[in-house]
Every structure is written in C-alpha cells, then in structure tokens.
Amino acid sequence: MYPSRRDVILALPGLMALGRSAIAADFPPRIAIVVPFGAGSGIDFAGRLMAEKLGSRLGEPVVVENRPGAGGIVGTESVAKAQPDGGTLLVMDSSTVQQNWLRKNLPFDAIADFAPIAKMTNSTLLLCARASFAANSIKDVVAMARAEPGKLSAGTSGIGSPHHLDLLLFNSLAHIDIVNVSYRSTVEAVNDLIAGQIPLVWTGLTAVRGQLQAGTVKALGSASAHRVPLLPDVPTFAEEGVPGVIVNNWFGLAAPARTPSNIVARLSKELALIAADPDFQKHLQTVGLEITYLDAAQFGDDIREEREGFGRLIRGAGIVPE
C-alpha cells in the first residue's frame, strides 16, 4: 500500500528534522575556521574559499575567524587548545611545521596537537620591492646588501613563517645580512612597502597581485623550482645565482588532536570533492595558488616528512631558534 499525499506531507517535517539531527550528530551547529594571519593574504583567501564551499556542502554555517599574532602562533595555539568536536578548525600552513625549528618554547606541536584533515593548496613566495627601488634583480639586491651589510630590511609575516625562513636562507646562502621586519600579515607588510617604510617584502602573489598589475610594486625573484606561470618574466633565485631558496607556503585544514575520526573522515571527503571542483580551482588559480590535495593520512605523513626536512635544511644553513 502506497502512502497518501497527506501522509507524505505530514512526514516531511520529521524527515527534515532527521536530516538536520544527522548532521548535528557529527558537527556542532556552527564551524569556525581559524586563519592565524590577517585578512587579505593567500592563507586568508584560501580559508575563506574553503569555508564557503564547505558550508554549502555540509548545509551548516562555516565562518572564518582571523586570529593573527606572533607569526601565526596565536591563532594556531588557540585551535590546538580548542574543544575537539569539529567546531574549530585551523587553516594550517608551512609555518606550523617550521616553527618547531625557528622558535624556542613553542606552545604547540605540529604533530601531537593536531588531527590533519586535508592538504589543499600551495603558494609560491616572491621577493618584491617598490617600483622605484634601485635594485631590479636578485643579483642587484645581493650586491647592495654586500656593499652595506645590515642596511637593507625585508618585511615578512613573522618569525617562523615561510617568508621568514626564505629570508634566512637567502641571507645564509648569499652571505648577506638583510634585516627581518615582522608583521601580522603580508598585507600590512605590502602597505608599508608602498609607503616607503621598508624596501623589500616577502609575499605570496595574492597579497601583491594588484600592486604588480598597477606597476607600483615589482617582483624580483620567486622562491620556487620553476617560474610562476602567472609571472613568467620573474626568475627563480637559482636562476639569479642563489640556489636553495625554495620554501613555499602550503595550506591545509586541521582539527585539534582527539577530534573524532568520523568527523575528520567526513571533512576530508568533502574537501576532496571541493578540491576537484572546477570553480574552486579557477578561483585559486586567479591568485596564483595551486591545488595540492592530500587526504588526512597523506597529509599527516607529509607533515612528518616536512618537519624532518625543514630541520635538516635549517640546521644545515646554520640558523638557530629565536
């Protein structure tokens, strides 16, 4: 016997409630994705795009909370200590792993305190200058820095960030001394660059693309193995005679350790579908971000491998924790 139309209509509210409770059984009614840097940067762009897509797929509110400070430590620590229920997630980046080797007394452990969910994208870092800056290449910068040691400075997104590590490697490998100026975000650093407060800045393409197009800022070199497709005229550091300055910034999603495995698995599955979404890919590519999806298990392995690799790189360059 088939149910009547009236029976179906009467049953709909119960079925809808069942659907909502099924989601609520796995996730809190609101999910916050913490970006440990300021708004307008590549990590912020990636975080907001992930939040938008994830919210649509889960049918639940997913919001972004920027918690900048101490090169990403403030926001990252807040997630490490958050309730492990899927309600607070972290846009983890390379600095979470690198901090272990560049900071003393770090208040979190990249492996022990987080449950990896998925690695999503990669951002190539650039060394940029104002359009009026005397140097037009990495070779020019090296010559200037050697002529007047300690006079040049470069903005980064904080001690322990990939931007900071690229600066340290550049100094070590080129035998120069460019002073680090830490900011809460690369956007703040770029603003000071344009205002003439600093001569150089390390940044991803997202935070500086508008200025490059307007001609107020110029990119001198990319910290990558190959030239950035959107900037084919910008050489790599290796091409400019300083091989080894290759530390880029990846972004992924992680939860506090002890987050239930079913929540991690569900989020990883949804992010796999998001990474394959042409619209998601298109938006990332417009700001020079590259899709590099890894599931939870692969991301965890990658974090462990990167921590050891960065350790060897940093120790080999003679860099000591601050």
MIMAR-739820 format. One record per residue: residue number from 0; residue in one letter; x, y, z of N, C-alpha, C in turn. Coordinates in steps of 0.001 Angstrom, whole numbers, plus 500000, padded with zeros to 6 digits. Layout:
! MIMAR-739820
[NUM 'A' [X Y Z] [X Y Z] [X Y Z]] ...
This chain:
! MIMAR-739820
[0 'M' [500851 498809 500000] [500000 500000 500000] [500890 501247 500000]] [1 'Y' [500674 502148 499048] [501466 503353 498954] [500944 504412 499919]] [2 'P' [501823 505234 500509] [501353 506289 501408] [500608 507364 500619]] [3 'S' [499633 507964 501254] [498876 509040 500610] [499714 510303 500592]] [4 'R' [499286 511252 499771] [499993 512532 499696] [499979 513220 501059]] [5 'R' [498853 513086 501762] [498737 513709 503085] [499750 513098 504049]] [6 'D' [499928 511766 503969] [500892 511094 504848] [502314 511570 504574]] [7 'V' [502621 511743 503261] [503964 512207 502891] [504212 513612 503410]] [8 'I' [503209 514514 503235] [503349 515898 503691] [503536 515953 505197]] [9 'L' [502755 515133 505927] [502878 515114 507383] [504233 514574 507832]] [10 'A' [504817 513695 507011] [506096 513083 507391] [507288 513964 507072]] [11 'L' [507122 514938 506151] [508252 515756 505715] [508976 516479 506848]] [12 'P' [508260 517167 507781] [508986 517847 508856] [509849 516891 509669]] [13 'G' [509354 515695 509897] [510130 514715 510655] [511355 514268 509907]] [14 'L' [511214 514083 508578] [512365 513688 507770] [513407 514790 507715]] [15 'M' [512940 516050 507614] [513868 517172 507593] [514602 517299 508920]] [16 'A' [513870 517103 510001] [514486 517158 511331] [515511 516046 511491]] [17 'L' [515185 514873 510919] [516112 513743 510984] [517399 514074 510244]] [18 'G' [517245 514746 509073] [518419 515131 508301] [519285 516118 509056]] [19 'R' [518644 517098 509714] [519399 518071 510486] [520081 517423 511680]] [20 'S' [519374 516513 512344] [519962 515884 513521] [521108 514955 513130]] [21 'A' [521036 514393 511896] [522135 513540 511435] [523404 514364 511263]] [22 'I' [523260 515585 510737] [524405 516475 510610] [524869 516931 511985]] [23 'A' [523894 517302 512833] [524233 517793 514162] [524920 516728 515001]] [24 'A' [524640 515452 514718] [525275 514375 515466] [526770 514334 515193]] [25 'D' [527191 514795 514027] [528602 514805 513674] [529270 516151 513949]] [26 'F' [528562 517248 513705] [529155 518567 513802] [528367 519489 514728]] [27 'P' [529068 520445 515371] [528358 521492 516112] [527528 522331 515139]] [28 'P' [526585 523130 515644] [525731 523922 514744] [526468 525029 514015]] [29 'R' [527708 525315 514418] [528498 526365 513771] [529957 525922 513760]] [30 'I' [530598 526027 512590] [532002 525653 512465] [532818 526912 512205]] [31 'A' [533877 527104 512974] [534781 528240 512789] [536103 527739 512221]] [32 'I' [536523 528323 511116] [537834 528034 510540] [538762 529189 510908]] [33 'V' [539777 528896 511703] [540705 529921 512175] [541827 530107 511165]] [34 'V' [542007 531345 510728] [543154 531734 509889] [544118 532467 510809]] [35 'P' [545323 531927 511048] [546224 532529 512031] [547017 533735 511529]] [36 'F' [546545 534340 510446] [547160 535549 509903] [546054 536528 509539]] [37 'G' [546434 537759 509190] [545453 538792 508896] [544727 538583 507573]] [38 'A' [543682 539381 507384] [542865 539294 506175] [543640 539784 504959]] [39 'G' [543275 539240 503788] [543837 539703 502530] [545027 538927 502017]] [40 'S' [545556 538023 502835] [546713 537221 502431] [546264 535973 501685]] [41 'G' [547234 535208 501160] [546891 533977 500450] [546203 532967 501343]] [42 'I' [546677 532829 502584] [546075 531871 503503] [544645 532290 503858]] [43 'D' [544415 533583 503948] [543066 534083 504228] [542145 533816 503044]] [44 'F' [542639 534065 501841] [541837 533810 500635] [541460 532337 500551]] [45 'A' [542452 531452 500760] [542189 530015 500697] [541221 529592 501782]] [46 'G' [541384 530131 502995] [540496 529782 504100] [539061 530187 503837]] [47 'R' [538863 531377 503312] [537500 531858 503046] [536835 531066 501915]] [48 'L' [537627 530701 500925] [537064 529908 499832] [536695 528514 500321]] [49 'M' [537541 527907 501160] [537220 526601 501734] [535980 526678 502605]] [50 'A' [535871 527737 503406] [534718 527902 504291] [533426 528009 503496]] [51 'E' [533473 528790 502428] [532286 528962 501580] [531845 527632 500970]] [52 'K' [532798 526909 500399] [532467 525641 499744] [532047 524579 500767]] [53 'L' [532739 524544 501900] [532433 523540 502916] [531068 523789 503535]] [54 'G' [530748 525053 503790] [529434 525385 504332] [528312 524949 503405]] [55 'S' [528514 525140 502095] [527494 524735 501119] [527321 523220 501106]] [56 'R' [528407 522490 501231] [528330 521036 501164] [527741 520436 502449]] [57 'L' [528078 521026 503587] [527585 520483 504857] [526187 520980 505211]] [58 'G' [525782 522096 504612] [524493 522678 504966] [524508 523293 506349]] [59 'E' [525688 523660 506810] [525862 524257 508128] [526691 525532 508000]] [60 'P' [526505 526509 508900] [527323 527726 508840] [528797 527424 509098]] [61 'V' [529661 527889 508199] [531107 527771 508369] [531682 529180 508215]] [62 'V' [532265 529700 509284] [532755 531077 509280] [534275 531096 509431]] [63 'V' [534882 532189 508985] [536330 532373 509117] [536603 533361 510240]] [64 'E' [537548 533025 511110] [537977 533915 512178] [539475 534171 512028]] [65 'N' [539862 535411 511757] [541278 535765 511676] [541808 536006 513084]] [66 'R' [542846 535251 513452] [543480 535418 514768] [544991 535554 514565]] [67 'P' [545442 536720 514058] [546864 536891 513773] [547673 537154 515034]] [68 'G' [548979 537018 514911] [549876 537340 516004] [551014 536358 516135]] [69 'A' [552225 536890 516389] [553423 536084 516634] [553713 535106 515501]] [70 'G' [553586 535568 514276] [553900 534718 513134] [552994 533512 513009]] [71 'G' [551742 533654 513411] [550772 532561 513298] [550593 531748 514567]] [72 'I' [551417 532001 515581] [551375 531186 516807] [550073 531397 517584]] [73 'V' [549598 532631 517661] [548409 532935 518459] [547202 532131 517977]] [74 'G' [546898 532216 516688] [545745 531503 516155] [545924 530002 516180]] [75 'T' [547134 529543 515870] [547399 528104 515846] [547263 527503 517239]] [76 'E' [547789 528176 518239] [547681 527693 519619] [546221 527627 520065]] [77 'S' [545415 528602 519643] [544005 528619 520050] [543254 527394 519539]] [78 'V' [543624 526923 518343] [542970 525725 517803] [543491 524470 518494]] [79 'A' [544787 524447 518788] [545377 523299 519487] [544684 523063 520822]] [80 'K' [544211 524151 521462] [543584 524048 522782] [542058 524061 522719]] [81 'A' [541492 524086 521514] [540039 524142 521361] [539391 522786 521628]] [82 'Q' [538079 522810 521846] [537322 521585 522039] [537418 520722 520780]] [83 'P' [537813 519445 520902] [537976 518589 519714] [536664 517971 519243]] [84 'D' [535750 518837 518795] [534430 518364 518389] [534089 518721 516952]] [85 'G' [535069 519224 516200] [534816 519621 514818] [534318 521042 514678]] [86 'G' [534133 521751 515790] [533603 523108 515738] [534650 524170 515493]] [87 'T' [535924 523835 515732] [537017 524777 515499] [538103 524084 514685]] [88 'L' [538390 524644 513512] [539384 524071 512606] [540459 525111 512315]] [89 'L' [541588 524662 511831] [542725 525542 511546] [543108 525458 510081]] [90 'V' [543305 526631 509461] [543982 526636 508169] [545468 526559 508499]] [91 'M' [545994 525344 508454] [547397 525113 508780] [548257 525459 507567]] [92 'D' [549402 526080 507837] [550327 526380 506748] [551718 525888 507119]] [93 'S' [552665 526106 506237] [554028 525601 506442] [554635 526066 507750]] [94 'S' [554247 527264 508210] [554855 527809 509421] [554574 526942 510637]] [95 'T' [553455 526233 510648] [553123 525364 511777] [554212 524314 511971]] [96 'V' [554779 523859 510869] [555834 522846 510906] [557201 523498 511137]] [97 'Q' [557438 524631 510475] [558741 525285 510548] [559023 525902 511911]] [98 'Q' [557951 526344 512598] [558124 526998 513899] [558923 526135 514860]] [99 'N' [558802 524828 514742] [559489 523896 515630] [561005 524128 515628]] [100 'W' [561526 524585 514490] [562974 524765 514341] [563416 526216 514472]] [101 'L' [562461 527146 514457] [562815 528562 514451] [562416 529303 515721]] [102 'R' [561626 528666 516554] [561145 529291 517788] [561494 528438 519003]] [103 'K' [561882 529093 520072] [562065 528401 521342] [560738 528407 522104]] [104 'N' [560516 527386 522923] [559333 527322 523793] [558020 527462 523020]] [105 'L' [557883 526736 521933] [556672 526774 521122] [555501 526157 521904]] [106 'P' [554336 526820 521964] [553230 526325 522795] [552369 525245 522135]] [107 'F' [552808 524662 521049] [552066 523572 520410] [553045 522703 519643]] [108 'D' [552600 521499 519303] [553388 520573 518496] [552595 520267 517238]] [109 'A' [553232 520465 516083] [552526 520316 514807] [551974 518912 514602]] [110 'I' [552592 517921 515238] [552146 516537 515063] [551238 516090 516192]] [111 'A' [551662 516306 517432] [550919 515783 518583] [549617 516520 518850]] [112 'D' [549533 517803 518517] [548385 518616 518913] [547325 518804 517835]] [113 'F' [547512 518182 516654] [546549 518385 515576] [546183 517079 514875]] [114 'A' [544965 517055 514367] [544499 515952 513533] [544419 516472 512101]] [115 'P' [545338 516086 511216] [545301 516566 509827] [544006 516120 509140]] [116 'I' [543439 517017 508343] [542209 516699 507604] [542506 516599 506109]] [117 'A' [543115 517622 505547] [543463 517587 504120] [544407 518724 503792]] [118 'K' [545380 518448 502959] [546212 519500 502382] [545521 519952 501107]] [119 'M' [545461 521275 500870] [544637 521773 499780] [545397 522513 498678]] [120 'T' [546339 523377 499049] [546906 524244 498025] [548299 524732 498397]] [121 'N' [549003 525284 497426] [550372 525744 497612] [550528 527158 497037]] [122 'S' [551331 527982 497731] [551564 529354 497288] [553061 529598 497148]] [123 'T' [553489 530037 495981] [554891 530391 495768] [555162 531765 496371]] [124 'L' [556281 531892 497071] [556634 533166 497684] [557570 533963 496777]] [125 'L' [557426 535272 496840] [558183 536195 495998] [558907 537220 496856]] [126 'L' [560062 537664 496384] [560718 538822 496984] [560372 540017 496108]] [127 'C' [559701 541006 496715] [559214 542160 495952] [559790 543463 496503]] [128 'A' [559742 544492 495661] [560219 545822 496042] [559305 546867 495417]] [129 'R' [559400 548101 495922] [558686 549200 495274] [559224 549391 493858]] [130 'A' [558391 549918 492990] [558805 550108 491592] [560027 551015 491482]] [131 'S' [560173 551956 492431] [561281 552916 492373] [562560 552404 493034]] [132 'F' [562529 551218 493603] [563699 550679 494292] [564844 550491 493298]] [133 'A' [566059 550809 493728] [567207 550808 492810] [567505 549438 492225]] [134 'A' [567300 548376 493000] [567592 547025 492503] [566467 546524 491608]] [135 'N' [566853 545867 490514] [565860 545298 489597] [565962 543779 489494]] [136 'S' [566821 543194 490299] [567006 541748 490258] [567545 541257 491599]] [137 'I' [567535 539941 491780] [568123 539353 492982] [569622 539634 493022]] [138 'K' [570278 539573 491876] [571714 539875 491825] [571990 541302 492309]] [139 'D' [571117 542235 491928] [571268 543624 492376] [571116 543721 493891]] [140 'V' [570132 542996 494443] [569901 543024 495890] [571118 542481 496633]] [141 'V' [571668 541377 496136] [572851 540784 496755] [574007 541790 496755]] [142 'A' [574208 542471 495633] [575289 543460 495538] [575076 544602 496529]] [143 'M' [573833 545088 496643] [573530 546175 497579] [573745 545731 499018]] [144 'A' [573285 544514 499336] [573390 544007 500704] [574851 543790 501105]] [145 'R' [575675 543365 500159] [577096 543159 500466] [577831 544496 500608]] [146 'A' [577383 545477 499871] [578033 546792 499942] [577767 547479 501273]] [147 'E' [576552 547272 501820] [576177 547899 503094] [575468 546878 503978]] [148 'P' [576215 545996 504631] [575624 544934 505468] [574707 545500 506553]] [149 'G' [573537 544896 506684] [572599 545285 507729] [571752 546501 507419]] [150 'K' [571956 547145 506278] [571177 548338 505958] [569815 547988 505349]] [151 'L' [569788 546985 504479] [568523 546585 503853] [567661 545810 504845]] [152 'S' [566350 545950 504707] [565407 545177 505517] [564305 544639 504624]] [153 'A' [563632 543592 505097] [562537 542988 504329] [561405 542614 505271]] [154 'G' [560191 542911 504868] [559024 542559 505667] [558643 541097 505462]] [155 'T' [558267 540432 506551] [557769 539055 506497] [556533 538956 507387]] [156 'S' [555855 537828 507308] [554655 537645 508140] [554994 537034 509495]] [157 'G' [556209 537280 509988] [556548 536900 511351] [557649 535875 511446]] [158 'I' [558305 535843 512590] [559355 534870 512863] [558771 533462 512788]] [159 'G' [559450 532594 512050] [558985 531221 511909] [558084 530982 510720]] [160 'S' [557700 532045 510032] [556855 531888 508842] [557715 531439 507663]] [161 'P' [557104 530866 506613] [557869 530515 505412] [558587 531728 504826]] [162 'H' [557960 532906 504914] [558556 534144 504415] [559857 534430 505173]] [163 'H' [559812 534257 506488] [560989 534477 507326] [562077 533461 507004]] [164 'L' [561678 532201 506819] [562661 531164 506507] [563332 531425 505159]] [165 'D' [562564 531875 504175] [563165 532218 502880] [564193 533342 503043]] [166 'L' [563879 534328 503885] [564820 535420 504130] [566092 534895 504798]] [167 'L' [565928 534014 505799] [567083 533451 506491] [567962 532638 505534]] [168 'L' [567321 531858 504667] [568078 531068 503696] [568793 531969 502688]] [169 'F' [568114 532999 502242] [568711 533959 501311] [569952 534587 501941]] [170 'N' [569824 535033 503195] [570959 535609 503905] [572121 534623 504011]] [171 'S' [571778 533385 504409] [572812 532379 504641] [573506 531961 503354]] [172 'L' [572724 531681 502322] [573289 531156 501077] [573999 532217 500241]] [173 'A' [573541 533474 500352] [574170 534562 499583] [575221 535300 500407]] [174 'H' [575351 534918 501690] [576333 535546 502587] [576086 537052 502707]] [175 'I' [574827 537376 503023] [574433 538771 503190] [573670 538914 504514]] [176 'D' [573273 540141 504839] [572551 540388 506088] [571417 541373 505854]] [177 'I' [570278 540844 505421] [569068 541650 505273] [568252 541477 506550]] [178 'V' [567855 542558 507176] [567177 542530 508472] [565702 542156 508309]] [179 'N' [565221 541263 509164] [563816 540861 509140] [562956 541879 509886]] [180 'V' [561829 542269 509270] [560833 543121 509920] [559523 542329 509951]] [181 'S' [559092 541922 511139] [557922 541046 511272] [556615 541828 511262]] [182 'Y' [555622 541273 510568] [554279 541854 510517] [553252 540792 510873]] [183 'R' [552041 541247 511184] [550948 540321 511488] [550406 539666 510223]] [184 'S' [550623 540298 509083] [550192 539730 507803] [551026 540335 506688]] [185 'T' [551061 539651 505554] [551809 540183 504411] [551143 541433 503844]] [186 'V' [549833 541556 504026] [549135 542752 503543] [549674 543987 504251]] [187 'E' [549881 543905 505575] [550443 545027 506321] [551861 545335 505827]] [188 'A' [552626 544283 505550] [553991 544477 505060] [553993 545154 503697]] [189 'V' [553092 544733 502821] [552999 545336 501487] [552598 546803 501596]] [190 'N' [551679 547114 502496] [551268 548513 502691] [552452 549376 503119]] [191 'D' [553290 548843 504024] [554469 549595 504451] [555510 549698 503339]] [192 'L' [555573 548680 502493] [556468 548733 501335] [556084 549900 500438]] [193 'I' [554802 549979 500121] [554310 551041 499236] [554515 552417 499874]] [194 'A' [554366 552469 501208] [554532 553744 501921] [555991 554132 502108]] [195 'G' [556905 553250 501717] [558315 553566 501825] [558930 553271 503176]] [196 'Q' [558224 552520 504018] [558747 552198 505346] [559779 551077 505304]] [197 'I' [559653 550178 504335] [560613 549088 504146] [560917 548977 502647]] [198 'P' [562131 548520 502296] [562484 548456 500874] [562081 547163 500176]] [199 'L' [561914 546071 500957] [561636 544758 500375] [560547 544047 501180]] [200 'V' [559894 543087 500547] [558895 542288 501249] [558840 540894 500645]] [201 'W' [558671 539899 501511] [558404 538524 501069] [556905 538310 501107]] [202 'T' [556329 537853 500025] [554877 537713 499969] [554461 536701 498914]] [203 'G' [553277 536140 499090] [552668 535356 498030] [552025 536298 497024]] [204 'L' [551647 535774 495891] [551074 536598 494833] [549751 537232 495243]] [205 'T' [548957 536543 496058] [547628 537032 496438] [547683 538438 497007]] [206 'A' [548605 538682 497929] [548648 539961 498642] [549225 541099 497817]] [207 'V' [549834 540789 496661] [550537 541838 495929] [550157 541907 494452]] [208 'R' [549245 541058 494030] [548940 540998 492600] [548420 542326 492060]] [209 'G' [547544 542985 492801] [547007 544271 492348] [548089 545313 492159]] [210 'Q' [549060 545345 493086] [550152 546311 493006] [551098 545985 491847]] [211 'L' [551285 544694 491573] [552111 544299 490429] [551454 544744 489125]] [212 'Q' [550138 544563 489050] [549414 544957 487843] [549415 546478 487669]] [213 'A' [549359 547199 488808] [549338 548668 488749] [550722 549255 488507]] [214 'G' [551753 548433 488694] [553103 548904 488472] [553726 549625 489650]] [215 'T' [553093 549577 490817] [553656 550233 491998] [554652 549335 492726]] [216 'V' [554602 548031 492443] [555493 547045 493064] [556053 546160 491961]] [217 'K' [557287 545704 492149] [557892 544782 491181] [558381 543530 491911]] [218 'A' [558239 542379 491248] [558718 541111 491792] [560134 540876 491283]] [219 'L' [561065 540624 492200] [562469 540446 491827] [562843 538982 491627]] [220 'G' [562197 538089 492371] [562525 536675 492252] [561497 535805 492948]] [221 'S' [561361 534559 492494] [560422 533617 493102] [561178 532485 493788]] [222 'A' [560753 532154 495002] [561390 531088 495784] [560785 529749 495390]] [223 'S' [561086 529319 494178] [560475 528107 493639] [561448 527409 492692]] [224 'A' [561131 526160 492385] [561984 525405 491467] [561791 525848 490019]] [225 'H' [560593 526365 489730] [560266 526805 488369] [559566 528154 488436]] [226 'R' [559594 528889 487357] [558928 530184 487313] [557418 530043 487511]] [227 'V' [556831 531042 488152] [555392 531047 488397] [554666 531296 487074]] [228 'P' [553700 530433 486711] [553006 530603 485421] [552394 531986 485214]] [229 'L' [551867 532596 486272] [551265 533918 486132] [552309 535030 486064]] [230 'L' [553571 534696 486382] [554658 535685 486328] [555840 535096 485556]] [231 'P' [555656 534836 484284] [556692 534141 483501] [557990 534910 483362]] [232 'D' [557973 536223 483594] [559186 537027 483437] [559992 537152 484730]] [233 'V' [559462 536592 485825] [560159 536688 487113] [561025 535448 487315]] [234 'P' [562344 535602 487393] [563236 534439 487524] [563205 533837 488928]] [235 'T' [563665 532610 489037] [563818 531974 490343] [565135 532445 490958]] [236 'F' [565297 532187 492252] [566548 532555 492914] [567724 531767 492332]] [237 'A' [567477 530511 491963] [568543 529702 491373] [569037 530321 490071]] [238 'E' [568107 530824 489283] [568490 531483 488029] [569326 532724 488278]] [239 'E' [569146 533322 489455] [569874 534532 489806] [571140 534240 490608]] [240 'G' [571505 532958 490683] [572762 532603 491325] [572693 532244 492792]] [241 'V' [571455 532080 493336] [571310 531702 494749] [570394 530471 494835]] [242 'P' [570883 529299 494442] [570051 528093 494536] [569821 527708 495997]] [243 'G' [568693 527084 496253] [568399 526635 497620] [567363 527473 498339]] [244 'V' [567038 528654 497795] [565990 529481 498406] [564651 529024 497826]] [245 'I' [564176 527894 498335] [562927 527303 497828] [562087 526846 499016]] [246 'V' [561410 527783 499633] [560469 527456 500713] [559151 528125 500376]] [247 'N' [558194 527327 499963] [556888 527871 499619] [555892 527609 500736]] [248 'N' [554722 528139 500606] [553724 528069 501663] [552538 527232 501216]] [249 'W' [552296 526110 501908] [551118 525308 501598] [550039 525561 502653]] [250 'F' [548798 525315 502261] [547668 525493 503168] [546839 524213 503211]] [251 'G' [546419 523853 504399] [545543 522695 504566] [544629 522923 505745]] [252 'L' [543773 521976 506010] [542835 522085 507123] [543164 521032 508163]] [253 'A' [543157 521449 509432] [543446 520538 510535] [542498 520831 511681]] [254 'A' [542329 519841 512547] [541474 519963 513720] [542317 519715 514969]] [255 'P' [541806 520060 516142] [542543 519712 517361] [542722 518203 517471]] [256 'A' [543815 517772 518076] [544023 516341 518314] [542837 515780 519096]] [257 'R' [542561 514530 518896] [541459 513794 519556] [540094 514152 518985]] [258 'T' [540062 514884 517868] [538785 515079 517176] [538318 513722 516661]] [259 'P' [537052 513349 516862] [536576 512025 516441] [536920 511707 514989]] [260 'S' [537314 510465 514752] [537775 510063 513422] [536681 510182 512370]] [261 'N' [535419 510009 512765] [534343 510118 511771] [534191 511554 511266]] [262 'I' [534459 512535 512140] [534399 513940 511728] [535548 514258 510780]] [263 'V' [536750 513803 511130] [537919 514027 510281] [537711 513391 508910]] [264 'A' [537194 512145 508896] [536978 511431 507634] [535938 512152 506775]] [265 'R' [534858 512623 507399] [533807 513323 506644] [534347 514614 506037]] [266 'L' [535104 515378 506826] [535655 516633 506319] [536668 516387 505209]] [267 'S' [537499 515358 505371] [538487 515039 504342] [537801 514661 503030]] [268 'K' [536724 513907 503139] [535967 513507 501949] [535362 514726 501256]] [269 'E' [534777 515632 502048] [534163 516823 501460] [535221 517703 500803]] [270 'L' [536393 517817 501439] [537454 518644 500869] [538024 518041 499586]] [271 'A' [537998 516718 499474] [538427 516079 498223] [537508 516494 497082]] [272 'L' [536216 516537 497359] [535246 516954 496339] [535397 518440 496019]] [273 'I' [535699 519237 497048] [535906 520668 496833] [537158 520901 495986]] [274 'A' [538229 520166 496281] [539478 520322 495520] [539291 519978 494050]] [275 'A' [538343 519076 493760] [538075 518675 492377] [537072 519588 491683]] [276 'D' [536521 520539 492421] [535508 521461 491884] [536182 522487 490963]] [277 'P' [535805 522537 489674] [536433 523482 488735] [536328 524935 489189]] [278 'D' [535223 525299 489832] [535054 526676 490287] [536065 527002 491392]] [279 'F' [536270 526062 492307] [537259 526223 493378] [538656 526379 492776]] [280 'Q' [538982 525521 491831] [540291 525564 491188] [540506 526882 490452]] [281 'K' [539462 527336 489761] [539556 528581 488993] [539853 529764 489908]] [282 'H' [539140 529823 491047] [539342 530931 491975] [540761 530920 492552]] [283 'L' [541273 529747 492874] [542633 529663 493400] [543664 530080 492358]] [284 'Q' [543467 529632 491140] [544433 529912 490087] [544518 531401 489756]] [285 'T' [543427 532131 489947] [543443 533567 489633] [544385 534342 490549]] [286 'V' [544721 533765 491708] [545648 534447 492623] [546953 533660 492775]] [287 'G' [547219 532774 491834] [548487 532066 491818] [548602 530914 492781]] [288 'L' [547481 530401 493274] [547505 529251 494175] [547297 527962 493382]] [289 'E' [547985 526910 493798] [547987 525640 493084] [547319 524555 493931]] [290 'I' [546456 523741 493326] [545807 522635 494040] [546832 521546 494338]] [291 'T' [546890 521134 495626] [547815 520058 496026] [547115 519154 497040]] [292 'Y' [545942 518632 496711] [545139 517882 497683] [545826 516603 498151]] [293 'L' [545829 516417 499468] [546223 515163 500107] [545168 514838 501156]] [294 'D' [544780 513565 501267] [543785 513214 502281] [544416 513231 503673]] [295 'A' [543632 512905 504704] [544093 513040 506086] [545365 512242 506359]] [296 'A' [545392 510980 505933] [546560 510130 506191] [547785 510642 505432]] [297 'Q' [547590 511010 504168] [548706 511515 503357] [549225 512848 503904]] [298 'F' [548301 513691 504342] [548675 514986 504900] [549495 514792 506182]] [299 'G' [549083 513854 507009] [549834 513558 508224] [551248 513102 507928]] [300 'D' [551386 512215 506936] [552723 511752 506527] [553558 512919 506000]] [301 'D' [552915 513791 505239] [553603 514932 504650] [554115 515887 505732]] [302 'I' [553309 516108 506760] [553711 516980 507867] [554948 516417 508565]] [303 'R' [554939 515117 508826] [556090 514492 509497] [557349 514577 508636]] [304 'E' [557201 514317 507341] [558348 514385 506439] [558879 515811 506324]] [305 'E' [557949 516785 506248] [558375 518178 506112] [559089 518664 507369]] [306 'R' [558607 518227 508535] [559261 518688 509756] [560720 518221 509804]] [307 'E' [560944 516987 509443] [562318 516492 509425] [563143 517168 508327]] [308 'G' [562523 517362 507168] [563225 518016 506059] [563597 519450 506385]] [309 'F' [562661 520191 506982] [562951 521567 507372] [564034 521607 508440]] [310 'G' [564020 520627 509331] [565044 520570 510359] [566432 520452 509758]] [311 'R' [566575 519554 508793] [567873 519384 508132] [568280 520660 507384]] [312 'L' [567292 521277 506714] [567565 522489 505942] [568015 523627 506849]] [313 'I' [567303 523818 507937] [567580 524930 508847] [568895 524730 509591]] [314 'R' [569123 523516 510065] [570386 523239 510755] [571574 523353 509785]] [315 'G' [571372 522878 508546] [572437 522938 507543] [572822 524367 507191]] [316 'A' [571840 525274 507277] [572104 526674 506970] [572649 527444 508181]] [317 'G' [572795 526729 509293] [573327 527368 510496] [572371 528308 511183]] [318 'I' [571064 528126 510939] [570047 529004 511532] [569673 528456 512908]] [319 'V' [569656 529330 513923] [569339 528904 515294] [567984 529482 515707]] [320 'P' [567256 528779 516598] [565945 529269 517053] [566050 530606 517782]] [321 'E' [565005 531414 517654] [564975 532716 518340] [564074 532633 519564]] 
